Amino acid sequence: MIIAGLQKTTLIDYPGKIACVVFLAGCNFRCPWCYSAELVLPLKIAKQPRMAEEEFFNFLKSRQGMLEGVVICGGEPTINKDLPKFIEKMKHLGFFVKLDTNGSNPKMLKELVQARLVDYVAMDIKTAQDNPAYKNLMIEGITLAQIEESVEFLKQGKLDWEFRTTVVDTIHDKQDLLKIAKWIGGPDVKYYLQNFRAEKTIDPEFEKIKPFKEEFLEDIVKEISPYFKDCKLR
């Protein structure tokens, strides 16, 4: 497990809690619009400064009583077999844990939830099920069925969770987002749209793509909101 970064304080990444964010390197997706190449591409990961696990937990110990939670993101955290043990150490220190995931490892996700190691999950929905872009993002061995399994598991409501999509021109259109709403929607589902930011993307061509106009996305949010408990543009 490679700890490739630490944001010591965040008020926005863990809803309702003061938290830190730990970044784990390595990912089984290759989203061309991703702006965290240093956490995804092996050659860039090799050059990225690393934090020793002992240093990270010393930091957490020094923040007991000040921070409430830890957000674990990547990359894709669930590719790490040692993730449960890593989280156990956080829980022993009294922290709430939020996991950011692409949903590609439902087995790990279920293990973490059933062991009560995570308190909140934010799962990225990359695009509609029938959009060819979804399969193109996945490293060999990952299937859409795994994503669908994670969606259905979270919708069982065993913990607090949300779905979210970064909306990218050339990847998404209105119909894609309507299809996503019909797929993942439900009376207990929270779904958030995030507008793409054209900065240091894995594929430099995506740096030329302009974000959608906010009014366009707000109109879509209004249209798909009936499918959800809560739907907003972040």
Backbone torsions as a table, in degrees:
resi	resn	phi	psi	omega
1	MET	NA	127.6	-177.7
2	ILE	-108.6	114.1	173.0
3	ILE	-86.2	109.7	-171.3
4	ALA	-107.2	2.5	178.8
5	GLY	179.5	158.4	178.7
6	LEU	-146.5	123.0	170.0
7	GLN	-99.6	116.3	-166.8
8	LYS	-72.9	-25.6	179.0
9	THR	-147.8	136.0	172.5
10	THR	-143.8	140.0	176.7
11	LEU	-107.4	-1.6	-173.1
12	ILE	-120.6	-17.4	-173.1
13	ASP	-85.3	-19.6	177.4
14	TYR	-124.6	104.1	-175.4
15	PRO	-52.6	122.2	174.9
16	GLY	81.6	4.5	-177.2
17	LYS	-136.3	148.7	171.0
18	ILE	-84.3	125.0	-171.2
19	ALA	-142.5	173.3	166.9
20	CYS	-116.1	167.1	179.3
21	VAL	-124.8	125.0	175.4
22	VAL	-108.5	131.8	-175.9
23	PHE	-105.2	120.5	177.4
24	LEU	-102.3	132.0	-177.3
25	ALA	-82.7	150.9	178.3
26	GLY	108.6	136.5	-178.4
27	CYS	-152.9	147.1	177.7
28	ASN	-103.4	13.1	172.7
29	PHE	-120.0	156.9	175.0
30	ARG	-131.3	72.3	179.1
31	CYS	-76.1	116.8	-174.8
32	PRO	-64.0	-21.8	-179.7
33	TRP	-89.4	-1.9	-178.9
34	CYS	-62.8	136.5	179.3
35	TYR	-106.8	23.4	176.2
36	SER	-122.6	51.1	-177.8
37	ALA	-56.1	-31.3	-178.5
38	GLU	-69.1	-11.7	176.9
39	LEU	-106.1	-2.3	-171.8
40	VAL	-119.3	-49.9	-173.5
41	LEU	-84.7	125.5	-175.4
42	PRO	-52.8	-41.7	-178.3
43	LEU	-65.1	-35.1	178.6
44	LYS	-78.4	-35.1	177.0
45	ILE	-60.3	-39.5	-178.2
46	ALA	-61.5	-26.7	-178.6
47	LYS	-95.7	-5.5	-175.5
48	GLN	-80.0	132.7	174.8
49	PRO	-57.8	146.7	-177.5
50	ARG	-121.1	151.2	176.8
51	MET	-109.8	131.8	176.8
52	ALA	-67.3	145.3	-179.6
53	GLU	-59.6	-38.3	179.2
54	GLU	-61.0	-41.1	178.6
55	GLU	-63.6	-41.5	179.7
56	PHE	-62.0	-46.5	-177.6
57	PHE	-72.7	-28.3	171.8
58	ASN	-63.8	-38.4	175.7
59	PHE	-61.3	-47.7	-179.1
60	LEU	-60.4	-41.7	179.3
61	LYS	-61.2	-35.9	-179.0
62	SER	-74.5	-12.8	-178.2
63	ARG	-109.5	7.1	176.7
64	GLN	-61.1	132.3	-177.1
65	GLY	90.0	-13.2	177.5
66	MET	-110.6	-48.5	174.5
67	LEU	-92.8	146.0	178.6
68	GLU	-100.2	-32.0	-172.3
69	GLY	-142.3	168.4	175.3
70	VAL	-126.3	130.5	173.8
71	VAL	-100.6	125.7	179.1
72	ILE	-107.3	118.7	179.3
73	CYS	-139.5	-175.9	-176.9
74	GLY	-144.7	-140.1	10.2
75	GLY	53.9	-162.1	175.7
76	GLU	-127.7	104.8	-174.1
77	PRO	-59.4	-32.0	-171.7
78	THR	-74.5	-1.5	174.6
79	ILE	-77.9	-8.9	-178.2
80	ASN	-91.2	116.7	-179.0
81	LYS	-63.8	-27.1	-177.9
82	ASP	-86.8	7.0	-177.1
83	LEU	-57.9	-43.9	178.8
84	PRO	-57.2	-44.4	179.6
85	LYS	-65.1	-37.3	178.4
86	PHE	-60.6	-45.3	-178.5
87	ILE	-71.7	-36.2	178.8
88	GLU	-53.7	-40.0	-179.9
89	LYS	-64.6	-36.1	177.0
90	MET	-67.2	-43.0	-178.8
91	LYS	-64.7	-36.3	178.8
92	HIS	-64.7	-23.9	177.3
93	LEU	-88.2	-2.5	174.1
94	GLY	92.8	17.9	-177.6
95	PHE	-95.0	143.2	166.0
96	PHE	-74.0	150.8	-176.9
97	VAL	-128.3	128.5	173.6
98	LYS	-112.7	133.7	179.9
99	LEU	-110.9	128.2	170.8
100	ASP	-99.5	126.5	-174.4
101	THR	-147.5	157.2	173.7
102	ASN	-92.0	-0.4	175.2
103	GLY	79.1	13.1	-174.7
104	SER	-80.8	-9.1	-178.5
105	ASN	-126.5	73.5	-178.3
106	PRO	-60.9	-30.0	178.9
107	LYS	-62.3	-47.6	178.2
108	MET	-65.5	-41.9	-179.9
109	LEU	-58.2	-46.9	179.7
110	LYS	-63.7	-40.6	179.7
111	GLU	-60.2	-44.3	-178.9
112	LEU	-66.0	-42.2	-178.9
113	VAL	-69.2	-45.9	-177.6
114	GLN	-66.3	-28.2	176.7
115	ALA	-86.6	2.1	-179.7
116	ARG	57.6	39.1	179.1
117	LEU	-91.9	-19.9	176.4
118	VAL	-121.1	147.2	-177.4
119	ASP	-110.1	-18.4	-177.9
120	TYR	-152.4	138.5	177.4
121	VAL	-126.6	131.1	171.1
122	ALA	-113.0	115.6	-177.9
123	MET	-109.7	129.4	177.5
124	ASP	-80.0	127.4	170.7
125	ILE	-102.1	110.6	-170.6
126	LYS	-71.2	-42.8	178.3
127	THR	-168.8	-169.4	179.5
128	ALA	-69.6	154.2	-177.2
129	GLN	-57.9	-37.1	-175.2
130	ASP	-92.5	5.9	177.1
131	ASN	-79.8	119.5	-178.6
132	PRO	-55.1	-23.5	-179.0
133	ALA	-59.8	-31.8	-177.4
134	TYR	-59.7	-52.2	-178.4
135	LYS	-64.5	-31.9	-178.6
136	ASN	-69.1	-19.6	-179.1
137	LEU	-79.6	-23.4	-168.0
138	MET	-87.4	136.0	171.6
139	ILE	-68.8	151.9	-177.2
140	GLU	-51.4	134.4	-179.9
141	GLY	104.9	-17.0	177.7
142	ILE	-94.6	137.5	-178.3
143	THR	-126.4	159.6	176.9
144	LEU	-64.5	-29.2	179.2
145	ALA	-59.6	-34.5	178.3
146	GLN	-67.0	-40.3	177.2
147	ILE	-62.3	-46.7	-179.0
148	GLU	-62.1	-36.7	178.1
149	GLU	-64.1	-41.1	178.3
150	SER	-65.5	-41.1	177.8
151	VAL	-58.1	-50.0	-177.1
152	GLU	-66.2	-35.4	178.1
153	PHE	-64.7	-46.9	-179.6
154	LEU	-63.2	-35.9	-178.5
155	LYS	-69.2	-9.4	173.7
156	GLN	-71.8	-15.2	172.1
157	GLY	74.8	35.8	-179.5
158	LYS	-78.6	-11.8	177.1
159	LEU	-159.1	-179.7	178.8
160	ASP	-80.9	137.0	-176.7
161	TRP	-154.9	167.3	173.9
162	GLU	-147.7	156.1	168.6
163	PHE	-109.3	152.6	179.4
164	ARG	-152.9	153.1	179.1
165	THR	-136.1	129.2	169.1
166	THR	-84.9	119.1	-171.9
167	VAL	-93.1	122.0	-172.5
168	VAL	-125.6	124.8	174.5
169	ASP	-61.8	143.5	-173.5
170	THR	84.0	-20.4	175.7
171	ILE	-101.8	-43.8	-176.2
172	HIS	-115.4	150.0	165.7
173	ASP	-137.3	-178.0	-176.3
174	LYS	-58.5	-41.1	-178.0
175	GLN	-63.5	-37.1	176.7
176	ASP	-58.5	-45.8	-176.3
177	LEU	-71.0	-32.2	174.4
178	LEU	-66.5	-40.4	178.2
179	LYS	-64.5	-41.1	177.9
180	ILE	-60.4	-44.3	-178.9
181	ALA	-59.5	-42.2	179.7
182	LYS	-68.9	-31.3	-179.8
183	TRP	-72.9	-53.1	-170.3
184	ILE	-98.4	-7.7	-173.5
185	GLY	-62.3	157.8	178.3
186	GLY	175.0	161.9	-175.2
187	PRO	-65.5	-17.3	-179.2
188	ASP	-110.8	8.0	-171.5
189	VAL	-92.1	133.3	171.0
190	LYS	-104.8	131.2	-176.6
191	TYR	-137.1	130.3	-176.0
192	TYR	-127.9	136.9	175.6
193	LEU	-99.5	139.6	177.5
194	GLN	-125.2	126.4	-179.7
195	ASN	-74.0	138.5	178.5
196	PHE	-60.4	141.4	173.1
197	ARG	-115.0	124.8	-176.1
198	ALA	-84.5	83.1	179.8
199	GLU	-147.3	130.7	177.4
200	LYS	35.2	52.7	-178.3
201	THR	-74.5	156.5	178.3
202	ILE	-56.8	-46.1	173.4
203	ASP	-96.8	111.7	-176.5
204	PRO	-56.5	-23.8	178.9
205	GLU	-61.5	-28.6	-179.0
206	PHE	-73.4	-14.8	176.0
207	GLU	-70.3	-13.9	178.4
208	LYS	-88.7	-11.0	-176.7
209	ILE	-82.5	132.0	-180.0
210	LYS	-85.8	143.4	175.2
211	PRO	-62.1	155.2	173.3
212	PHE	-63.9	152.0	172.6
213	LYS	-66.4	139.0	-176.1
214	GLU	-59.0	-35.5	-179.4
215	GLU	-62.5	-36.7	178.7
216	PHE	-63.0	-45.7	-179.3
217	LEU	-69.8	-35.9	178.1
218	GLU	-64.0	-36.6	177.4
219	ASP	-65.6	-39.1	178.2
220	ILE	-65.9	-42.5	178.0
221	VAL	-56.7	-43.2	178.6
222	LYS	-61.4	-39.1	-176.3
223	GLU	-72.6	-36.6	-176.4
224	ILE	-94.2	-9.6	-177.9
225	SER	-53.5	-35.8	179.7
226	PRO	-59.7	-18.2	-179.9
227	TYR	-80.1	-9.8	-168.0
228	PHE	-131.4	159.4	170.5
229	LYS	-68.3	-39.8	179.6
230	ASP	-149.2	133.1	179.3
231	CYS	-144.7	123.9	-176.0
232	LYS	-143.3	163.2	170.0
233	LEU	-98.6	124.1	178.8
234	ARG	-97.7	NA	NA
